[in-house]
Amino acid sequence: MKKVLIASTLVLAGAMTGCSSLNTSAPSLPLTGTVHSDVKADIEVGEKITGQASVTQLFGLLTLGDSKKYADGVAYGVGSSGGALPLPIGGAALVDKVKSAAAYNAVTESGADVIIAPRYTVEQNGYGFFGTIDVTVEGYKGTIKSIK
């Protein structure tokens, strides 16, 4: 009986432990970065916009709260998925997917064409058998007026 009590106490203690990580991104290039292209776009910069998305993953396999809509063509840069915590929940691909869902939500809710100077805040929490990833993107509403 004593062995069962000790074993169940250890299992309960392991299940109750958790860890978390918070990562806030900053643009990898200063705003004075240059891009060479023959295409010229006239973009009107508007008010500040935000978007949020989150996902919960059980046992590293079952994903709950997963969005079905994502912003395509969003590049996050090398090592952008970040987070100091190597969680077993989905890895970098899942973090980028949640970032893309947050960007989609920001663009559709505000009516923007692009997000100007986006900043992603990624919060990862692991609790043994399940974990969560919460992403918030903040930036400015960009509306394309013309493309030449």
N, C-alpha and C positions, 0 to 999 in steps of 0.2 A: 504494500500500500504506500509505503514511504517513497519507493522508487517512482511509482506512478505520479505521486504528488509533485516530486521534484521535476520529473519530465514534463508534466503539464504546466508547471510554473515556468520552465524554460521556454516552452513553446509559446505560452501567453506573453512572456516578456519579449520574445523575438517578434511576435506579431504586433505588439504595441509600439515598437520603436519605429521611427521614421526619420526622414531627412528631407531637406528642401534646398533649392537653388534658385537664385534670382539673377537674371542677366538683363541689362539694359543696353541696347546697342546704340552706337553713334555712327554717323556716316563715315565710311572708310576713306572717302576723299573730302577734302575741304570744299566748301561751296564754290571755290574759285577754280575747280577742276575743269579741264577742257575736253570737249568731245568734238571730233572732226566728222562732219557729215554734210552731204549735199542737200539734205532735207532741212528746211527751216520751219519751225513751229512757233506760232504765236500763242503763248500760254498765259492766261490770266490767273494770277495767284489770289486766292480768296482766303476765307476764314480758316481757323484751325479745325481739323476733323479728327475723329478717333474711330477705331473699330476694335472689337474684341472677339475672341474665339477661345474655346477650351475643349479639352478632351480628357477622358478618364480611361485608363487601360487596366484591365484585370489580368493578372497572371502573365503579363507581357504578351498576351495574345488577343484577347477580346477588347475591342475599342468601343467605348460608349460616348455619345455626344459628338460624334464625328460629323462635321459639316459635309454636305454634298456639293457645295459650290465654292470655287477657289478662284483667285486672281491668277491668270496665266502670265508668264513672262516676267515674273518678279525675281530678280537676282539678289541674293543675300550676301554674296562675297565668300571668300575662303574662310572657313572656320566660323561662319556666322551663326550656326545653330547654337553654338556656345553653351553656356551653363557649366559651372564648375563640377557638376554632379554627373557622374556616368551612370545614369539610371537605366535599368533594364526595360524601360517602357518605350518601345518604338524607335529609339535612337534619333539621329539627326534628321532622317527622312520624315519622321512624324512631327518633329518640331518645325521643319520647313513647311509641312502641310498645314499646320495650325497657323503659322505666320501668313501663309497664302490665304487662308480662310478669313483671318482678321483683316487683311488688306482688302479682300472682296467686300466684307461687311462695311468697311470705312468708305469705299468708293460708292457702293450702291446706296447706302443710307444718306450720303451727302450729295449724290448726283455728280460727283467729280469724274473727270476723265483720267487723271493721274494723281498720285500723292506726292507732293513736293516735300523734300527733306524728311522722309519717313524715319521714325524712331520706334524700334520694337522693344517692348519690355516682356521678357519671357520668365515666367515663374514655374519651376518644376518642383513637385512634391512627391516623394516616394514613401510609401508606408508598408513595405514588405511585399504584400500580395497585390497591391494596386498602387497606381500613381496618377497624378494629374499634371497636365500642362496647360497653363493659362497664358495667353498672349494678348497684349494690347499694343496697337499701333497708333501713333500720333504723328500728325504732319499737317500740311496745308492743302486745301482744296485747289487743284489745278484743272482749269477748263481750257481745252484747246479751242482757240478762236479761228485759226487758219493754219494750213500746212502748205508750204511752197516748195 
